[in-house]
Amino acid sequence: MKLVFASNNKNKIAEIQQLMPLGITILSLEEIGCFVDIPETALTIEGNAILKANYVTEHFGYDCFADDTGLEVEVLNGEPGVYSARYAGEQKNADDNMNKLLGALENHTNRKAQFKTVIALNLHKEQQLFTGIATGEIIHEKKGEKGFGYDPIFKPNELDKTFAELSMEEKSKYSHRAKAVNQLLTFLQKHFQ
């Protein structure tokens, strides 16, 4: 069976392919001839994951899954949320985004935050949603060289390190994306034994 992952990130695709049950082949957007930047115009993280999965299913006819992720800061009413990638502008610059967020939190003692990943799966004309959440806090300055996005300023509750100070293997024990992917895999393994 072929299942499209609505991404062109080859590393992400290879990583997920290794975890898939036997008999499921993961295809990238490029491999199905989708070269469109799928619009992410929903007002929620769930909405964007659904938009991307539905776009592939409607335009290309494949079963598909898509993910969307955002950082939600409690004292900022869940911002940057769905706008996490372009919080400081359309250039989607991680340093600009972090600097804007640190500025917004300058006078706040409540620094609670959570990363949230939602995966929308369209399979056999049915849709399933899987949500992974990593709770933690925004620290006062960037720490660590690994990871991407807001990782240098996000410290998960379970650790005294930021996501950017963890190896890929360590991060996958705590990460929102890993939690959502594990739910997806559990679902697929049950259906494809």
N, C-alpha and C positions, 0 to 999 in steps of 0.2 A: 504494500500500500504506500502511496505517495502522500505526504503531508507537507504543505508549504509553511515555512516560518517566514512571516512578513518582515524580512530583514535582508540586508546585503552584507552584514558583518560576518565575514567568513570564519573568524575565530569563535564567535558565539554559535554559529551554525554547526561547526565541527564539534564543539563541546557538547551541544545538545544531541547531535547525531549519536555520539558515543553512549549516551544515556538511554537512548530509545530502545524499546523492546525489539526483538528480531522481527524482520518483516516490515518495518516502517522505515521508509527512506525520506529524509528531510531535504526539501528543495528550497533554494533561495529565491527571492523575487527575480533576480537576474536570470536564473535558470528557467523560469516560466515566461520570460520575455516582458516582465513588468519593470519599466524604467521610469515610471511616474513617481514623483515625490508625493506619496499618499497624504492628502490633507488631514491634519489633526486639528479639527475645528470644534471638537466637543468641549464642554465646560467641566468635564470630570476626567480623571485618569481612566476609569472604567469605560467611559464613552469613547475615548481615543483608541483604546485597545479594540473595542467593538467595531469602530469605524474602519480600522485597518484590516481586521479579519474579514469583515463584510465586503470591503472593496475587492479583495482578492477572490472571494467566493463568487461574488456577483459578476465581476469582469472576466475572470479566468476559469471559473467552474471547478476550482480545486477546494478540497477540505484544507483548512488553514488554521494556524494560530498566530496571534500577534500579542505583543506586550506593550505596556506603557508604564512609566515609572515617574514618581514625583516625590519631592521632599515637602512634608507638611509640618510647619512650625506652629505650635499651640498658640503662643501669644500674638501671632500674626494672622489668627483666624484661618490657619491652614495654608497660608501662602508659603512659598511660591507655588506649591501644588502642581496643577496641570501646566503651569507656565515655567516650571523649574528650568528647563533647558534654555529658555529665552527670557529669564527673569530680568536681566540687565540689558536686553535688546536682542534684535534678530540675528546678531552676529554669533549668538550661542557660545560666548566665551566663558569658560569655567571660572577663571580668575575674576572676571568682572561680576559674575553671578555671586561668587563667594563674598567679594568685597561689598556688594550691595546688601547682602544678607547680614553680614557682620555689622554694617552701618545701621541697618534697621533694628538690630538687637542691642545696640550700644547702651541704651539706658534701661534695659530689661534684665531682671534677675531670673525670670522664668525662661529657660532656654530649652525646654522639652520639645522634642521633634520626633518625627518618624518618617522613614522611607517606606513607600508603598509601591508595590508592583502588582499590576493586574494583567493576567493572561486571559484573552478571549479565544476559545477554541470553537471553530465551526466544524462539526463532524457529523456526517450522515444527516444533514439538514436540521441538526440540533445545535444549540449553543450552550457552552459551559463557561463559567468564569472561575478563575482561581486567583486568590489574593494572598500575597506574602507581605508581612509587615516586620520591619526592624525598628524597635523603639530605642531612643537614646536622647542625646542632647547636642546642641551646637556649642562647641568650645569657643574660646576667645581669639585664638589665632591658629593659622594653618600648621598642621603637623603631618609629616609623612610624604613620601614621594610616589607611592604606588596608587593604584586605583584611578578614578576619574571623577569628573563632576564635583560634587560637594564632599567627596570622601575625606579630604584633609581637615574638614571642620566638623565632621559627624563622629561622635563617640557612642558606640552602642552601649546600652545599660550594663551588659555582662562583662565589659572589658574596661581597662584603663588606657586603651589605645584607640586612635581613630581608624576608620576603614582604610585610610591611606598608609597606615603603618603595618597593615597585615598582608601576608602573602595571599595569593589567589585562593589557595587551599584553606587558609584560616578564615578568610572573609566568607567563603561559601558556607561555613558553619553558622554564620550569623545573618547573612544577607537576605534581604527581602526578595530579591530575584530568585535565589536558590530555593527559598521556601515556596514560592509560587510554582517554580519549575518542578519541584518534588511532588506537589499536588497534581500537576498535569501528568507527570510520569506515572504516578500511582493510578490515576484514572485510566490512562492508556494501557497500562499493564493488565488491569482488570478486564479490559475489553478485548485484549489481543493476546490472551494466554495460549 
